[in-house]
Amino acid sequence: MNLEHAGWNDFFENQYTAYKDHGLLYGRIIKEVRHTYIIYSAHGEINAEVSGHFHYTAIDKSDYPSVGDWVIFKKSNDMALIEKVLSRQSYFSRKSAGKDYEEQIVAANIDYLCIVSGLDGGRNFNPRGIERYIAMATQGNTQPIILLNKVDLCTNRDEIIKSINSMLENIPVFMVSATTKEGLDEFLSNFNAGSTIAFSGQSGVGKSSIINA
């Protein structure tokens, strides 16, 4: 497996240098459920959990692995023990449940946040909602991209583009259709191999349809 296509780069390689002579491996977290994980690695997908030493040294929830994290692990039969989370290039976080503020990482090492909005009328086109997602991307050190889906159902393209351009500066905007495939090739041409892309937007705007297309 080519882990460079999964986002491995010099930033993470330089951190791994200190561990490679100790029989430790690296991989990326692709799923997390209640502190159990699946790691994508050169050895395939491996079920994992954090080691006892990791539990002992972790201070709060943000120290634990999240989807998108690169981790150092020790392979033991069909399981992996995670020993360390490599420093993140970017991340999205939220306040965890409870009275006291504690940061919880939602996703890590995202290169692009595609903010999807629908052009089929109603509430699916929400400029203020787009602004909030842009602020979240900027705070997380991630490049925002505006993706206006369902352009095949839109009768006022020029008006929409003017309203978006007046609100945004230096943020790419693409009009696409997951149904007709219009605009998807132009959109995809912006990414190199190894880019990690996240999709956000309210329910019904077509995030899953775009990904499937």
N, C-alpha and C positions, 0 to 999 in steps of 0.2 A: 504494500500500500504506500502511495506517495503522500506523506503527511504534509508536504508543502502545499498540495492542493487543498488540504484541510485547514490551512492557515499558519502552519509552522514557518517561522522566519528567523532572521538573525537576532531579533529582540529576545526570543525565547531560547534560541540555541546558546547564546552567551550566558544565560542563567543556568542552563543545563550542564555546561562545561564542568562545574564543580561537583557534579554527581555521577557523570558517566563512567568514572573509574571505580564506582562502588556497587556495580551490578544493578543499578536502578534504571528504570525505563521511563519513557514519557508518552503521554497521550492526551487526548482532548475529551472533556466531559460532553457527552451528547444527550444524556438523560439523567435526571435526578428525581428520586421519589423517597422522601423521608430519610435522607442521609444514606441512601443506597444509590449507587451510580452505575452507569455504563460508560466505559472508556473506549474511545476509538483510537487504536494504536497500530503499530507496525505488525502486531501479533493478532490483529483482528479486533472484534468487539469483545470486551472483557467486563464481567460484573465486578464491582469494586465497593469497598467501604474504606473509611479513614482508619488509620492505625491507632493503637492506644496512645502512642506518643503524640500523635496529631491532636487527639481529644484533650490530652493533658496540657498542651501548649496553646490551644486555640483560646482566644479571649472573648470573641463575640461571633454572631452569625456570619458577618461579612468575611471572616477568616476561612469559612468552610467552602468547599468547591461549589461552583454554580455551573449551569449549562454554558458552554463556551470556554471555560477555564482550561488551561494546559496544566497538567499535574505530573509530578514525579511519583512513581509507584514501584512497588516490589511485587513481582508475580509469584503467587503461591498456588500451585496446581491450577484449578480453573477460576481462581479468585485473584484479585489484586488488592493490595493494601496501599492506600494513598498516604505518602509521607509529606508531601509539600505541594502547595498551590503556587505556581510561578506568578510573578508580578504581572498585573493586568495592563494592557494597553488602553483599554476603555471598559466601561461597564455601565449598566443601568441598575438603579437601586430604588428601594421603597422603604417606608417605615414598617417594621413588623408589628404584628398585633400586640397590644398591651399598653399599659399606662406610660412606661418609659420608652423613650426613643431608642431604637436599635436598628441600625442599617441592615437591610437584607438585600443581597445582590440578586437581581432577577436574571441577568444574562451578562456575559463577559466577552471582551475581545471582539466586539462588533465593529466592522469597518464602515458600514453604511446602514442607516435607518431609512427604509422606504416608507414614507408616510402616505398611506393609500386613502383616497377619497373617491366617492362615487359621483358620476355625472348623470345619474338617472332620475334626478329630481328629489324632492323631499329634503330630509335632513342629512342625506349622505354626503353632500358637499358643505363642509363646515369650516370656513376660513379661520375662525377663532380656535377651533380644535386643532387645526394644522399648526397654528402658532405655538400651542402648548407642546405639541410633539417636537417641534423644532427646538424649543427651549430645552426639552429633555435630552435631545440628541447632542446639542451643544454642550450641555453640562456634563454629559457622559463621554466627551471627546470623540464623538462619532459624526461622520458626514451625513447630513440629512439630504434626502432626495424626495421630491414630491411626485407621486404617481397618481394621476387622475384616470381612474378606470371607468369602463362602460362608455367610452367615447362614441361608440356606435349608436348610443341612445341620446346623445347630446345634440341639441339644435342651436346652441349659442356658443360655439367654441371660442370665437374671437372675444366675446364678452368675458368668458371665464378666464382666458389667458390674461386679459388686461387687468382683471381684479386680482389675480395671483401675482402678476409682475409688479403691481403697485404696492403689494404687501411684502414682497420678498426681494432680497438682493443676493446675487451670487449663489443661489440655490437652484440646482437643476430641476426642471419641471418636464414631465413626460405625460402625454396623453396616450392611453393604451386601451385595448379591448381584449380581455381574456377570452371572449367568445370568437371574435374574428381574427385575433392575433395581431391586429393593427398596432404598430408602435413598439411591439415587444423586441424586435431585433435591434432597433435603435437604442432602446433601454438597456439591453444586455451588453451592447458593445462598450459600455462604460466600465466594465469590470474585468480585472485580470484574474487568472487562475490563482486560487488561494484567498480570494476575497470572501469575507463573511458578511452576509446580508440579512438583516432582520426586517420584518414587515409589521407595521402597526396601523391602527385605524379602527374605527368603530365597527360593530357587527353589521354585516350586510354589504360592505363596500367591495368585497370580492378578493380579499387577501389570499384565501386558499385557492380560488380559481386561477389567479395569476401564477401562483407557485406551481400548480398542476400544469398550467399551460407552458 
